[in-house]
Amino acid sequence: MNPNTQEQIDQIPVCDQVSDGFSIEDIRQGIQEALFDINTPPTPLVPRLLVNSIPVSHVGGVTAILGGCKRGKSNYGMNGQAAALNCGGDCLGWSSDGNPDRHAVIHMDTEQSRQQCDTMIRRRFTASQFVPPEWYKSVSVGHWGIDMLFAGLEVLVSDAYRDFGGIHSIWLDGCSDFLKSVNDEARAMELVKNLSQMAREYSCAIVVSLHVTQGDNGLVNGRGHLGRELERKAETVLLLSGSGSITKVSTLRSRNKPVRGDDCIYFEYSEVVGRHVTVNPSQDEELKHYPFLLECWRGRDDAAFTLAEIYRNSPSYKESNTTKRNWINILHKEKLVDREPEGFKRYQLTLSGRELMNELIEGETLVNDYINV
């Protein structure tokens, strides 16, 4: 193809007007500021929040906390706020940049009653004998409608910005309450985009929480279109998982170094101290039901077994049949085995279960990360 002549170039209309109130000069200036420049790299991202010393949220970024019902999302987020406030004590693996300028930390709870929210916050601060500063702004607004939530967040953030010279972090416990439905794709995309813009505009970090769903393939995802949009756009997606009283914190998605393997955080509620605390469970004990699966189905991955047959197929495990039945229930919940709905109710490996068994045979050790990726 012959190159365009100057005469042809001169015939191309000049773009001299645009819609939506932007002048052509404004847009050209924006393009110029956004251009890649080999000689002038942008200002490095500043880590604002960390989990086990791994950055999970930077200035201008959105981080999502995903977890099942009653898996500790609210309390885990509360301990992240405690880290941002320099509260001290056990913050369940959270740490922060120290918030040296004492910029506002904002918390909006739409999940719990005001009494439950107050108890959670008061219990955490009392544990460290900490009096929250005036730049900590927490509101419990589960009774607000959607329009009020948006307007209230805008006012709360803008007022705190003026009063304290900046925003350190914003914590939204109940992100889905900003929508009528998590499956409204257009609204979900708009919400995530608005949160990203707010994080950049106020040079802060935003952390949101959302419930998860589990697909037929055994993998977990955030609920609805909102969850999928957060997984695409959030810089880090933390997953709270577990099958018993202990909750594991790991990375589901990340643009940075993930929290996985030995870097994972574990916590559970302690009756002794009356709040959630960090624990260090044995990794071998936590994964015991996976090698149990391997022993039961090795060399017969297409077979279906009753519970009695499963007990006989695992002679090297001296635990009680009750414990083995609990392991099977965990494997069934994780979609690694399937159960016949009627008849003998035999158990058979799912596709995910076969894949996991192959990984165990190949000697991989980080099998728990398999179902989190």
PLY file of the C-alpha trace (Angstrom):
ply
format ascii 1.0
element vertex 373
property float x
property float y
property float z
element edge 372
property int vertex1
property int vertex2
end_header
0.00 0.00 0.00
1.35 3.40 -0.96
1.90 5.86 1.90
-0.57 8.70 2.23
0.38 11.84 0.41
0.26 15.19 2.14
-2.78 16.02 0.04
-4.61 12.96 1.37
-3.58 13.79 4.92
-4.88 17.34 4.56
-8.29 15.98 3.55
-8.76 14.13 6.89
-11.11 16.16 9.14
-9.42 17.74 12.16
-10.83 16.63 15.52
-11.60 20.00 17.08
-14.59 19.24 19.29
-15.67 16.48 21.63
-18.76 15.78 23.69
-19.40 15.45 27.42
-17.99 18.86 28.27
-14.33 18.13 27.48
-12.37 20.49 25.28
-9.95 19.12 22.75
-7.14 20.82 24.67
-8.11 19.02 27.88
-8.07 15.65 26.15
-4.73 16.27 24.44
-3.24 17.31 27.75
-4.60 14.13 29.34
-3.07 12.02 26.58
0.26 13.79 26.99
0.29 13.12 30.73
-0.55 9.45 30.17
2.04 8.78 27.44
4.79 6.28 28.13
8.11 8.08 28.55
11.28 5.97 28.53
13.19 8.76 30.28
10.65 9.56 33.00
9.12 6.63 34.88
6.01 7.34 36.97
6.19 7.75 40.73
6.52 4.28 42.32
3.41 2.85 43.95
3.36 3.29 47.72
2.31 0.18 49.71
-0.41 1.17 52.14
-1.60 -2.16 53.57
0.25 -5.46 53.91
-0.56 -9.04 54.91
2.33 -10.92 56.48
4.60 -8.11 55.21
3.40 -8.64 51.60
1.83 -5.51 50.01
-1.81 -6.13 49.13
-3.04 -2.55 48.71
-1.32 0.54 47.35
-2.27 4.18 47.13
-4.99 4.46 44.48
-5.85 0.76 44.55
-8.86 -1.40 45.43
-8.48 -4.64 47.39
-11.24 -7.22 47.85
-11.76 -9.65 50.72
-13.81 -12.67 49.64
-15.14 -15.34 51.95
-18.05 -17.60 52.72
-20.84 -16.85 55.16
-19.58 -16.41 58.75
-15.96 -16.97 57.70
-14.75 -13.86 59.59
-14.70 -11.19 56.87
-15.92 -8.38 59.16
-13.48 -9.20 61.94
-10.62 -9.64 59.50
-11.34 -6.23 57.99
-11.62 -4.75 61.48
-8.11 -5.92 62.26
-6.89 -4.32 59.04
-8.32 -1.05 60.30
-6.58 -1.62 63.62
-3.29 -1.91 61.73
-4.01 1.33 59.84
-4.70 3.03 63.20
-1.48 1.67 64.77
-3.66 0.02 67.37
-1.07 -2.59 68.30
-1.63 -6.19 69.33
-2.58 -9.09 67.10
-3.92 -7.68 63.82
-4.33 -11.11 62.14
-1.33 -10.55 59.89
-2.21 -7.01 58.78
0.28 -4.15 58.90
0.34 -0.72 57.30
2.64 2.09 56.26
2.15 3.57 59.74
-0.14 6.36 58.52
2.47 8.99 59.52
0.26 11.91 58.47
-2.68 10.66 60.55
-5.02 10.77 57.59
-8.58 9.53 58.04
-9.42 5.82 58.23
-13.05 5.35 57.17
-15.19 2.30 57.86
-18.73 1.79 56.51
-20.55 -1.33 57.71
-23.74 -2.32 55.87
-23.80 -5.95 57.03
-24.27 -5.99 60.79
-26.66 -4.32 63.18
-25.32 -1.25 64.92
-25.04 -3.23 68.16
-23.05 -6.04 66.52
-20.75 -3.59 64.77
-20.17 -1.66 67.98
-19.34 -4.85 69.87
-16.82 -5.93 67.21
-15.01 -2.58 67.19
-15.12 -2.07 70.95
-13.81 -5.59 71.61
-10.84 -5.09 69.26
-9.84 -1.71 70.74
-10.32 -2.89 74.33
-7.99 -5.83 73.70
-5.16 -3.36 72.99
-6.32 -0.74 75.51
-6.57 1.59 72.55
-8.61 4.78 72.31
-9.44 5.47 68.64
-8.36 8.90 67.35
-10.77 11.45 65.97
-9.60 10.66 62.45
-11.16 7.18 62.69
-14.67 7.41 61.26
-16.82 4.28 61.48
-20.53 4.19 60.64
-22.99 1.30 60.82
-25.58 1.97 58.12
-27.26 -1.33 57.32
-30.63 0.44 57.37
-29.70 2.89 54.59
-30.98 2.56 51.04
-28.70 2.39 48.01
-28.94 6.09 47.09
-28.22 7.07 50.69
-25.20 4.76 50.80
-23.62 6.40 47.75
-24.37 9.91 48.96
-23.29 9.12 52.52
-19.97 7.68 51.38
-19.24 10.76 49.27
-20.03 13.14 52.15
-18.15 11.06 54.73
-15.02 10.89 52.58
-15.03 14.53 51.42
-15.62 15.86 54.96
-12.86 13.67 56.41
-10.51 14.77 53.64
-11.02 18.41 54.58
-10.92 17.80 58.32
-7.78 15.66 58.42
-5.87 16.61 55.28
-6.25 13.29 53.50
-7.65 9.76 53.46
-5.51 6.79 54.43
-7.94 3.97 53.68
-11.64 3.26 53.18
-13.16 -0.02 54.37
-16.54 -1.09 52.95
-17.96 -4.11 54.77
-20.84 -5.15 52.53
-19.94 -3.93 49.06
-22.92 -5.72 47.50
-25.36 -3.51 49.43
-24.50 -0.68 47.04
-26.40 -2.61 44.34
-29.91 -3.98 44.00
-28.41 -7.14 42.54
-24.82 -8.43 42.30
-25.81 -9.75 38.86
-26.53 -6.30 37.42
-23.49 -6.20 35.15
-23.70 -2.52 34.17
-24.17 -1.34 37.76
-21.44 -3.66 39.03
-18.95 -2.31 36.49
-19.95 1.26 37.36
-19.53 0.65 41.10
-16.05 -0.87 40.75
-14.99 1.93 38.38
-16.28 4.59 40.80
-14.40 2.99 43.70
-11.20 2.90 41.63
-11.65 6.58 40.73
-12.27 7.45 44.38
-9.08 5.65 45.43
-7.06 7.62 42.89
-8.78 10.94 43.55
-8.15 10.78 47.29
-4.80 8.94 47.04
-6.01 6.26 49.39
-6.54 2.51 49.54
-10.03 1.02 49.41
-10.83 -2.41 50.84
-14.20 -4.06 50.18
-15.68 -7.36 51.36
-17.94 -9.71 49.41
-19.37 -13.21 49.73
-18.19 -16.02 47.47
-19.87 -18.71 45.43
-18.43 -22.06 44.38
-18.80 -23.30 40.82
-19.37 -26.83 39.59
-15.63 -27.12 38.97
-14.96 -26.61 42.69
-13.37 -23.18 42.24
-14.51 -20.17 44.22
-15.45 -16.77 42.80
-16.92 -13.54 44.08
-20.70 -13.37 43.93
-22.26 -12.40 40.62
-21.02 -9.85 38.14
-19.80 -7.69 41.03
-17.48 -10.44 42.22
-16.14 -11.10 38.74
-15.57 -7.40 38.10
-13.68 -7.07 41.39
-11.54 -10.07 40.46
-10.66 -8.37 37.18
-10.06 -4.85 38.47
-8.90 -5.16 42.09
-5.15 -5.17 42.56
-5.45 -7.96 45.14
-8.25 -10.39 45.95
-7.82 -12.06 49.33
-9.69 -15.30 50.02
-10.83 -16.39 53.49
-11.28 -20.15 53.36
-11.58 -23.05 55.76
-13.68 -26.03 56.71
-13.71 -25.75 60.49
-13.08 -23.10 63.12
-9.78 -22.00 61.56
-9.82 -19.50 58.68
-7.01 -19.33 56.16
-6.05 -16.06 54.44
-4.51 -16.45 51.00
-4.44 -14.71 47.64
-7.06 -15.63 45.05
-5.91 -13.07 42.45
-3.13 -10.50 42.53
-1.05 -8.21 40.34
1.72 -8.38 42.94
3.41 -11.08 44.99
0.68 -13.44 46.26
0.07 -14.52 49.83
0.44 -18.28 49.45
2.17 -21.30 50.95
4.15 -20.42 54.07
3.00 -16.78 53.81
-0.65 -17.61 54.50
-2.26 -16.34 57.69
-4.54 -18.45 59.88
-6.93 -17.20 62.55
-9.82 -18.42 64.70
-12.07 -17.17 67.48
-10.57 -17.66 70.94
-12.94 -18.18 73.86
-10.07 -17.31 76.20
-9.47 -13.76 74.95
-12.95 -13.26 73.47
-11.92 -12.32 69.94
-10.24 -13.63 66.78
-6.52 -14.38 67.09
-3.75 -15.61 64.80
-2.95 -19.32 65.05
-0.30 -21.57 63.53
-1.91 -24.89 62.63
0.13 -27.81 61.40
0.13 -27.76 57.62
0.22 -31.55 57.59
-2.88 -31.73 59.79
-4.73 -29.14 57.72
-4.15 -31.11 54.51
-4.76 -34.55 55.95
-7.99 -35.15 54.03
-6.13 -34.77 50.71
-3.70 -37.70 51.13
-6.70 -39.56 52.59
-8.44 -39.04 49.24
-5.33 -40.35 47.48
-5.22 -43.56 49.51
-8.91 -44.27 48.93
-8.93 -43.78 45.16
-5.34 -44.44 44.02
-5.44 -46.63 40.91
-9.25 -46.61 40.85
-10.18 -43.03 40.16
-13.32 -44.06 38.24
-14.70 -46.16 41.08
-17.59 -45.26 43.38
-17.51 -46.32 47.05
-19.88 -46.42 49.98
-18.68 -45.01 53.30
-18.01 -48.55 54.56
-15.84 -49.26 51.52
-13.99 -45.96 52.00
-13.22 -46.93 55.59
-11.72 -50.22 54.35
-9.77 -48.46 51.58
-7.82 -46.34 54.09
-6.14 -48.80 56.47
-3.09 -46.60 57.10
-5.30 -43.95 58.73
-6.00 -44.95 62.33
-8.48 -42.16 62.95
-12.06 -43.06 63.82
-14.70 -43.60 61.18
-16.33 -40.40 62.41
-13.18 -38.44 61.53
-13.00 -40.12 58.14
-16.64 -39.28 57.49
-15.87 -35.65 58.35
-13.02 -35.68 55.82
-15.38 -37.05 53.17
-17.86 -34.28 53.98
-15.08 -31.70 53.56
-14.06 -33.24 50.22
-17.70 -33.21 49.12
-18.09 -29.57 50.17
-14.97 -28.68 48.20
-16.47 -30.40 45.12
-13.65 -32.95 44.99
-16.00 -35.92 45.43
-19.62 -36.32 44.39
-22.31 -38.41 46.07
-25.17 -40.36 44.55
-28.44 -38.71 45.60
-30.22 -42.06 46.08
-29.54 -45.76 46.53
-26.22 -46.65 48.16
-25.16 -42.96 48.08
-21.71 -43.92 46.88
-18.93 -41.36 46.52
-16.95 -40.80 43.33
-14.17 -38.39 42.37
-15.13 -35.31 40.40
-12.93 -33.98 37.61
-11.35 -31.58 40.12
-10.78 -34.50 42.49
-8.97 -36.50 39.80
-6.80 -33.52 38.93
-5.92 -33.01 42.58
-5.08 -36.69 43.01
-2.73 -36.51 40.02
-0.99 -33.53 41.61
-0.58 -35.48 44.85
0.88 -38.40 42.97
3.33 -36.07 41.26
4.53 -35.01 44.69
3.28 -31.43 44.78
3.03 -30.08 48.31
1.04 -26.87 47.97
-2.18 -28.74 47.25
-4.35 -26.36 49.24
-3.42 -23.58 46.83
-4.80 -25.74 44.02
-8.42 -25.00 44.96
-7.65 -21.29 45.54
-6.14 -20.52 42.13
0 1
1 2
2 3
3 4
4 5
5 6
6 7
7 8
8 9
9 10
10 11
11 12
12 13
13 14
14 15
15 16
16 17
17 18
18 19
19 20
20 21
21 22
22 23
23 24
24 25
25 26
26 27
27 28
28 29
29 30
30 31
31 32
32 33
33 34
34 35
35 36
36 37
37 38
38 39
39 40
40 41
41 42
42 43
43 44
44 45
45 46
46 47
47 48
48 49
49 50
50 51
51 52
52 53
53 54
54 55
55 56
56 57
57 58
58 59
59 60
60 61
61 62
62 63
63 64
64 65
65 66
66 67
67 68
68 69
69 70
70 71
71 72
72 73
73 74
74 75
75 76
76 77
77 78
78 79
79 80
80 81
81 82
82 83
83 84
84 85
85 86
86 87
87 88
88 89
89 90
90 91
91 92
92 93
93 94
94 95
95 96
96 97
97 98
98 99
99 100
100 101
101 102
102 103
103 104
104 105
105 106
106 107
107 108
108 109
109 110
110 111
111 112
112 113
113 114
114 115
115 116
116 117
117 118
118 119
119 120
120 121
121 122
122 123
123 124
124 125
125 126
126 127
127 128
128 129
129 130
130 131
131 132
132 133
133 134
134 135
135 136
136 137
137 138
138 139
139 140
140 141
141 142
142 143
143 144
144 145
145 146
146 147
147 148
148 149
149 150
150 151
151 152
152 153
153 154
154 155
155 156
156 157
157 158
158 159
159 160
160 161
161 162
162 163
163 164
164 165
165 166
166 167
167 168
168 169
169 170
170 171
171 172
172 173
173 174
174 175
175 176
176 177
177 178
178 179
179 180
180 181
181 182
182 183
183 184
184 185
185 186
186 187
187 188
188 189
189 190
190 191
191 192
192 193
193 194
194 195
195 196
196 197
197 198
198 199
199 200
200 201
201 202
202 203
203 204
204 205
205 206
206 207
207 208
208 209
209 210
210 211
211 212
212 213
213 214
214 215
215 216
216 217
217 218
218 219
219 220
220 221
221 222
222 223
223 224
224 225
225 226
226 227
227 228
228 229
229 230
230 231
231 232
232 233
233 234
234 235
235 236
236 237
237 238
238 239
239 240
240 241
241 242
242 243
243 244
244 245
245 246
246 247
247 248
248 249
249 250
250 251
251 252
252 253
253 254
254 255
255 256
256 257
257 258
258 259
259 260
260 261
261 262
262 263
263 264
264 265
265 266
266 267
267 268
268 269
269 270
270 271
271 272
272 273
273 274
274 275
275 276
276 277
277 278
278 279
279 280
280 281
281 282
282 283
283 284
284 285
285 286
286 287
287 288
288 289
289 290
290 291
291 292
292 293
293 294
294 295
295 296
296 297
297 298
298 299
299 300
300 301
301 302
302 303
303 304
304 305
305 306
306 307
307 308
308 309
309 310
310 311
311 312
312 313
313 314
314 315
315 316
316 317
317 318
318 319
319 320
320 321
321 322
322 323
323 324
324 325
325 326
326 327
327 328
328 329
329 330
330 331
331 332
332 333
333 334
334 335
335 336
336 337
337 338
338 339
339 340
340 341
341 342
342 343
343 344
344 345
345 346
346 347
347 348
348 349
349 350
350 351
351 352
352 353
353 354
354 355
355 356
356 357
357 358
358 359
359 360
360 361
361 362
362 363
363 364
364 365
365 366
366 367
367 368
368 369
369 370
370 371
371 372
